[in-house]
């Protein structure tokens, strides 16, 4: 809880300092960074298709629709060992994400969004009824953009997952992150997920209390078509893991 309070206070200070030191502008936020959500949603009448390739031959596919200017809904599904010559380990059920942005971003205030996401990351562990990296569950996130050598987006949120709790760890958690465009085609994202709901288990292969530091580079290849290379678990927040994860993501946005 102390870490959560310090982090939120730090972000409030950063927001205030940047507000005082430079001109603000409203800028469309991405819907997520590497794994954590932002307050961004896709426009009404649009849909987003996403394909993620992760370690162990895993593939995750999702589709999300903008129902209104404030509300979006999506489903995702995948499994491990889809690429390779082993038996496919499918998820036990599709993941669901619901997002509602109840406060729009202005020149002085961040956008605020409430959401729910049941889609975790990595392989689904039947014995614990959870993913290797837990889903966010219910979350509240704030996002604000600033002009700093282009656009700089800051994001901070809190989350609570009441579903994946068979490991006995039910703590609420928090996450922070930013996105920064380098030029009109290339942008950089980085995030830190404290994963406080995954730091008390003794099961080999799960969180050790360091949290998850992830980063990625996005390339807007053509309009509405993005390629992304992600580097996950940079802090090596698991036992018997010696290297970070290297993942690849394809995103496509189109209107109905």
C-alpha positions, 0 to 999 in steps of 0.5 A: 500500500505504501508503494501505491501511495508513493507512486500515485503522489509522484504521478500527481507531482509530475502532472502538475510540473509538466502542466506549469512548464509547457503547453498542453494539447489533447491528443488521441491516446493508444488503447494500451501500452505493452500490456497495461490499459490506458484511458484511450478508446477507439472511435465509435464505429471502428474496430481494432484487430490485434495479433500477438506472438509470444514465447513458447509458440503462443498466439493471441488474437483479439477484436475490439469495437467502438460502441460509442465515443466513450465505450468499447468492448472486445474479446480475445482468445489464443493459446501456447504452442500454436506455432511448433510441433507440440500439442496446442495448449488452448486457453480455457475460455476467451478473455473479455475487455470492457472500457468506459471513459467517463471523463474526457481529457482537456487541456488541464485535466486527464482522461479517466476510464473505468474498465474490466479485463479478464485476459492475462498474458502468457500460458494459462495454468490450469492447476492455479486457474490463472495466467502466467501474468494475471489479468488486470481485472477491474481497473481505473486509469488516468491518461494525459498528453503533453507537448514535449518534443512531439507528444508525451502521454502519461498513464497511471492506474490501479487494479483489482483482480477478483478472479485469478486468486487461487494462489491466495494473493488477492491484493489490489495493485497499480501500474504506470507508463508512458508513450512517446512519439519519435516521429509520425511513424515511430513511437516508444512505450514503457510501463511498470506493473507492480503486480502486487497480486502476484508476489506471495506465491511460492509456486515456481515460475510466478512473480517474485515481487519485483513487478513487470517492467515492459517496453516496446517500439511501434511502427505505423507502417501504413495508415491504421496498421501498426507493427510492434516489438515488445520486450517484457519482464525486463526485471526477470520477475520469475524464478528460473527465468534468465532472459526477458521475453521478446514478443511481436504484435500486429494491430489494425484499425478500420471502420465498419 
